[in-house]
Amino acid sequence: MIKIFNDLKNKLEEFKPIKEGVVTMYVCGVTVYDSPHLGHARSAVAFDLIRKYFEYKGYRVKYVMNYTDVDDNMINRANERGISIYKLAQESIALYEEMQRALFIKSPTVKPRATDEIPDMIKFIKKLDEKGFTYESQGSVYFDTSKMENYKGLFQKKEISEQDSEDDQFTQSDFAKDKKNIEDFVLWKKEKPGEPSWKSPWGKGRPGWHIECSVMAMKYLGKTIDIHGGGKDLKRPHHQNEIAQSESVTGKTFVNYWMHNGFLNIDDTKMSKSLGNFISLMDMLKNHSGVFLRYYLINSYYQRPINFSMDKMDQTLLSLKKIQRFYKNLNEYSVAKGKSGSVKGISEHKNQIEELKKQFLDAMDTDFNSPKAMGYLFSLINYFNKNIFIKKNQISNKIKEDLIEFLDGIDSFLGFINPQVKEDQEESGSIWKDRFEKLTNTILDFRKEVKSAKKFELADQIRDLLINNKIKISDQGIDYSWEIE
């Protein structure tokens, strides 16, 4: 039984999926205006671990992670470089997906881009308008939070730093002066000179940030989804506003379990591009393997902050090598034959091993507490080293095979126990995937150009001719996924 700490209710709850055996999971992705840093990796690895653990437990997971490819940061950066936001997004997404492959992160089932979903965002805002939750001001459209019961109660136990006030979360916007209430948020932004814009019933403009995730989550996962994740900084107002607008449209619970990962800090300060204290992931990968960085990040409980320090790297590497050396030694160890070893001794070893395996899984079942689980893994390793390897005690072939099977199983979500598997993936599978994704991305880009010229029928004919029905190429990207019935 898996238990999740539900951030909205501030308590640990038993996980009960909407559909038996299936998990629907949405995680707020990155704004694609620059190369990824170690903070991005922290969130990506945390939710990859959670997704893969569900799969290890037998669930089918439909995992959606979006790309925010239009916002103020993107517009400013694109204007600085003299390129379109589309080109900037293409470059940044390529770097982000390179990061995912380096850290052995499984590709999301669906990877929608906000700019591809704008027609659905306009429809969503129209529904809010019909239900009386919006108002127009100075050419922009806002959500009226006074119309929603208990808006201020959402994510009430918030984390605000000393220098921030409650009001700061809602007033840091060019649109603040146009609001009826301080908490109201923009759904559709009026067009500004030098910014990309789209036609809408309210005039040319672009969507607000909050509306993007609600629309993409519900489009690909349904009106109510099992899990929604993101960084702790997204609780208020982003996730608060997602709940407000989504539940105002549907009248249903938007998300059953809210999960948030802690920050990655540098000298106790959140890593951030805006603060200039970020560590480029690509720079880190020049000196450290992706397997090592994945291990470093998984060694911290996803809810807690990580205070990054280069001084801790050497000790972390020794711990990783200990795990990998144990796996290698276990595979090479000679087991009991004939009358070798005592049956009683073998039985005692088996009981101790089974108990430590159970404790490992119990820790993972309790809100995916990976550092606690790792403690039990090291206890198992230490037990073997002390009682089996050093003393040259015998174990049965069944014990050895079961333990190797267990280690291979948990490595499906940990991703660092068997280094040979990772080397094989890196040298063969990822090369194939890189080449295939380059081909399909080229087709996707061409299809968008054809569509922009209003040749929709030709665009779909190109897609159907080149791609079989098991792989979908659409405005949202490449989808190799199964569909929920």
TAQUI-V248850 format. One line per field, one symbol per residue. burial: + if it has 16 or more other C-alpha atoms within 10 Angstrom, else -. Layout:
BEGIN
burial->???
END
This chain:
BEGIN
burial->-+++++++------+++----++++++++++++++++++++++++++++++++++---+++++++++++++--++-++------+--+++-++-++-+++++++++++++++++++++--++-++++++---+++++--++++++-----+--++--------------++---++-+++-++++++++++---+-+--+---+++++++++++++++-++-+++++++++++-+++++++++++++++----+++++++++++++---+++-----++-++--+----++++++++++++++-++-+-------+---+++++-+++-+---+++----+----+--++--+--++-+++++++++++++++++++++++-+++--++---++++--++--+---++-++++++++++--+-------+---------++-++--++-++-------+---+--------++++++++------
END
